Amino acid sequence: MKVCILMGSPRLNGNTAELVKPFINELEANHVQVVYITLADKNIRSCRGCYTCQNVTVEYGCPQKDDMQDIISQIVQSDCFVLATPIYTWYCPAEMKTMLDRFYGMNKFYGKLKGSLWEGKKCAIIATHGYDAHYGAEPFETGIKRLCEHSNLNYIGMYSVRDEDDKASFQTAEAINGV
């Protein structure tokens, strides 16, 4: 099994990265191949809404040449992808949102072609947030659930922890074990 973790935090060593560490350790301990991609240090341009991707068969098809092609390749090769993100103003930061918008080319619904490059993949969320999970992270989770439904992905859930203003709060046994 292969899992692709897409780290959407602009802080590469922040709270969300800290929360993801025991998840990665557990996956690796169970012989799962993990690909960890930090979006903050990638060149990901905004979707231009040109629809070119919708008329390219069997591949992503975006004409922009940036790091999205490699990210898409890793997702397509994985069994599951995980969106790891802090929640800022009820949604993910710009690094992840830009990537999400560029997922447009994964589905071929709006051009001459029909199909999906990622249908059946599993998708999950790991999130950190300032409010309780329902209030703070639910808008993002709702958006991802809709993406999964639209794309015929298997949404498998969200694990999230409230930020208590210090990185140490993400290193506690309770945070690591999901208590």
N, C-alpha and C positions, 0 to 999 in steps of 0.2 A: 504494500500500500504506500502511496505517496501523498503527502499533504503539503500544500503551498500556503504559507502564512504571508499575508500582505500587510506589512506594518505601515499604518497610515499616520502615525504621529510625526509631527515635525521635530520632536525631541527624541533622538535615536536611543537615548539611554534614560528616558523618562519612566513614568509610572506604568504606562501600557507595556512598554518593553519589559519592565520588571514582572508584570503579571503574566506575560507570555512565557517567561523562562521555565517555570515548572511544567507548563503544558508541553513545551518542546522536550524537556527532559523525560517526561512520561512517554511521549510518542517514541522517542529514540530508544528508551528502555524496552519498548515493545516492538523493536525492529521496524519501525515505520520510517520511511525516508522523508526527511523534512527539508523543504526549500524555504528559506526565510528571505523575503524581499523587503527592503526598506524603501518606501516611496519617496521620502524626503530628499534622498540623494540621487533620484532618477530624473531624467529629462522626460517629462510627460506634458505634452502640449494639450490645450483645451480642444475638445471636439469642435470642428468647424461646421457641422451640420450639412456637409456637402453630399451625403448619401452615396458616395462612391463605394463604400464598404458593402452596401446593400446589393450591389450588382457584381460582386466578386464571389465566385463559388469556391467551396471547400477550403477557404482560408479567411483570415481576418479581414484583409482587404482595405485597411485604412491607408491612404496615400501619404500620410505624415510619417516621416522617418525619425522616430525617437525610441525611447525605451519600452514603449507599449508592446511592440512586436515580441520582445523577449518575455515580458510579463505574460502576455497571452499564451505564448508557447508553454510556459511553465504551468499555467492553469490547465490548458488542454491536456498536458501530460500527467496531471494529478488526478487523484480520485476525489479529493476534497480540497476546497480552498477556504481559508479562514481570513475574515476581515478583522484585523486587530486595530482598534482605534480608540483614541480618547473621544469623548463627546463634548463638543463646543457648541453652545447655543442650540442644543437639541439635535445636532447632526455632526457628522464627521468633519475634520478639518479639510482644507482645500486640497491637500496632497491626495487624499483618498477620493474626494468628490470628483476631482478631475479624472482619476482613473475610472471611477464608476460611470461617468458620462461616456468615456471612450469604450465601454463595454458594448456600446450600440452595435458595433460590427460583429459581435458574437452571435447575434440572431439575424436571420435574413427574412424579415417580415415585411419590409417596406420598399422593396424594389422588384425586379423581375424574378429574383430567385426566392426560394423558400427553404428553410432549414435552420439548424442550430449547430454551432461548433462545440457547445458545452452541455447540451441536454443530458440530464441524468446525473450530472456532477453534484456532489454534496457541497453545501455552503453553510458556514457557521460564523458567528460573531464573538469576539472577545473585546470587551469594552471597559473603559474606565470613565467615570462621570462624577460630577459634583453633587447632584441631587440623588434621591433614591432611584432605583432602576426603572420603576414604572414611569415616573415623571421625567427623568433625565434621558433615558436611553430608548424609550418606547418609540418616539418618532423615527429614529434611525432604523430600529428593528422593523417597523412597519414598512418603511421604504424598501428594505432588503427583502422582506417577505414578498412584497409585490414584484420586485425584480425576479425573485426565484419562481414565483407563480407564472409570470409572463414568459420566462425563459425555460420553463420545464426543468428547473433545478430542484434538488431535494434540500430544503432548508431544515437543518438539524438542530438549530437552537442558538441561544445566546448565553454566554457566561459573562457576567459583569460584576465589577466591584466599585463601590463608591470611594472616591478620592477623599482621604482624610487629611489632605494638605501636606503629606510627607511620604517620601518614597518607602520609608520603613513600614508603612501600613500595608504595602503590597508584598512584604516579605514575611508576614505573620503566617502561622499555621492555618488560621482561619481563612485567609485570603487564598493561600495555596490549595487548601483542600475544599474550597467552595462552601465553607460553613457559614 
